[in-house]
Amino acid sequence: IAQYISPGGRQGVLVEVNCQTDFVARNEAFRAWADSVAKRLAADPKADFEAERVDQVAKIRENIKIARHARMEVNGNGLIASYIHTGGKVGVLVEVGAGKESTVANDDFKQLVKDITLQIAAGHPNAVAREEVPADVVAKERDIAAQSDRLKGKPAQAIEQIATGMLDKFHQTYCLLEQGFVKKNSEISVKEHVAQVGKQLADEIKIRRFVRVQVGETV
């Protein structure tokens, strides 16, 4: 996984470039080329790399494939940030918005954005908030809860409460805002921590979107 963040954090790209061996994946020339791909995609999302890819294959003598990429630009006030983890095997790209332009330059806001990228890498969420969870995914989890042994023999009111509790636990894993904030040992949720920082800065901070990419997921 390679990344490029523009000066000022207004734009960012995350790209997955596949090769055949870890030996090549650790090669500095291969990594430098992957970085250049990310930078060019920031400037031109439709850039054609086929000639370069063929040239790299000839030099490295392994097949190389640009598997996918994600590109973000800030809408309004905010920052784009990225994080590359585990030797380039996991990458995160996130947009965090603010109400005031002055907030974006604040060190506490920048630290929050960095912490959020680490949270996404470690917590592996699938959505920012439960409103974004697909209806079919929620329906499947409801079915799983309904068939749980914990509900057998329970009165109807208790069944509803237990099923709701099980669905809440699912959202606490699936949704970024509901996860326990790792940096504070999960004592508070990500949503609560974001709200605390927003209160300190007298601003409304919002995690707008994120992408988490892991090498080989699409293979």
N, C-alpha and C positions, 0 to 999 in steps of 0.2 A: 504494500500500500504506500503510495506517495501522496504528498499534499503540497498545495501552494496557497498562501494567504497573502493578499495584496497589502501593501503598506497602508496602515490605517484600519485594516480589518473590515473593509467594505465588501470584499469579495473573497471567495475561497473555492478550491477544487480538491476533491479526493478522487484518486484513481487507483484501480487495481490492475497491475500488470503481472501476468503469469509467465513463469518459465517452468522448466522440467525438474530442476534439482535445487536443493538448498545451497549448493556450492555457487551456482550462478546468482541465486537470490541475494547472497551476501557480497557479490562482486561489486566493487565501487563504481565501475563503469556502467553496469546495469542499473544500479540505483540512481546514478546521476542522470541517465537517460529517462528513467521513470519520473524523476523530479522535473525534467525539462518538458515531459509530456503534460504533467499537471499544470505547469506554468503556461504552456501554450493553450491548453484548454480553457484557462481563465480568460485569455485574450480572445479566443475563438472556439466556442463550443462545438463547432462543426469541422475543426481542423482534421486534415487527412494525414495519418501517420503510416500508411501502408509502405511507402518507399523506405522510410526510416526503419520500420519494423523488419523488412526484408534484409536491410543492411545490417541490423543488429543480429539477426539470425545467422547471417554469414560470418560475422565476427565471433560470436559467442558459440556457435555450432550447437545451439539448442533452439527448439521452437519457442517463440515468444508470442503472447497474445495480450492485447489490451482488452481486459474482460468487461469493464464497466467504469463509469465515472459519475460523480455527483458534483453539481456546481451550484453555488448559492451567491446571491447578492443581497445586501441589506436593503430592506424596505423601510424607509424612515430613519429613525435613530436606533442604533444598535451596533453589534459587532458580530462578525463571523470568526469562529475559532476552530482549530483542529487539534487532534492529538493522535499520535501514532504509537501503538503499544506492541509489546512482545516481538521486537525485531522486525517490525513492518508487517506483521500478520493481522493486526487489527487497526482500523482507522476510524476516527470519529470526526464529523463535521457538524457544527451547530450554529444556529442563528439565535441570538438573544437580543430582544428589543428593550428599549427604554423610552420613557415619555419625553425626557429632556435631553437636548444635545450635550449639555455639560456632564451628564451622568456617564457618557461613553468614555470620557477621558479620565474618570475617577479610578484610582487604583483598586478600591474595594469592588467596583463593578468588574474590572478586568480580572481580578482574582476569582470572583464568582463565576465568570464565564469559563475560566480555566478549570475550576473545580467541577463544573457541569460536564465538561468533556471527559474528565476522569471518571465521573459517576456513570456516564453512558458506556464507557469502555468496560468498566467493572460490572455494572448492574445489568447490562444487556436488555434495556427496555425496548418495547416495540412501538410505543406511541407516547406522545407528550402527556395527554390527559385522557380520561376515560371516555370523553365525548368523541374521541377519534378512533376508538376501538370498533372494528367492523361488527355489524349486527350479528353476522353468522358466527363470529368468534364468541361473542357474549352468549348467544343461544346454545352453543356447544358446551360452554362452561356451566350454564344453567342445567343442562341435561346431566352433566357429570355430577353436579351437586345433588340433583334430584334422585339419582341412583345410588348415592352414598349410603353405606351401612349406618352412618351416624343418624340417619333419618328414620330408620326402621323402628316402628312401634311408638313413635313420638306423636303427640297431638298436633293438629293442623297449625296452630299458632307457633308452636316450637319449631315445626318443620320450616316455616317461612323465615323465622329468625336465623336458624342454622344455615339455611341455603343462602340467605343474604350475606351472612358472615363469611361463608366460603367464597362467594363472588367478590366480596371486598378484598379478601386475601389474594385472589387472582389478580385484581387490579393493582394491588400493592407491589406485585412483581412485574406486571405487564406495562404499567404506566410510569413514566419517568417522575412525574410530579408526586406520585404516591409512594415511591420507593423511600426506604430509610436512607437519609443522607450519610453516605459512607464515611465522609471525613469527620463526622461527629458520632461515629459508632452507631448510626441508625437511631439515635435517641429522638431525632426529629425527622420529619419528611423533607424531601427536596422542596416541596411547595412551601413549607413553613420557613425553610432557610432562605429561599428567594424572597419571601415576604419580609423577613427580618432585615435583609440587606436593602430592600426597597424602602423600608421605613427609615433606616439610617440615612439613606440618600434622599429622602422625601420625594420619591419617584415610584412609578409603577413599572416593575420589571417583568418581562414575559419571555419565557422560552418559546420561541415561535415554531421551530422545526429542528430536526436533527436527522443525520444519517449515520448508521454504524455499519461498517463493512468489514467482513472477515475473509481472508484469503480462502478461496476454494468453495465458498458458499454456492456459487452458481454452476459449479462443475457437475 
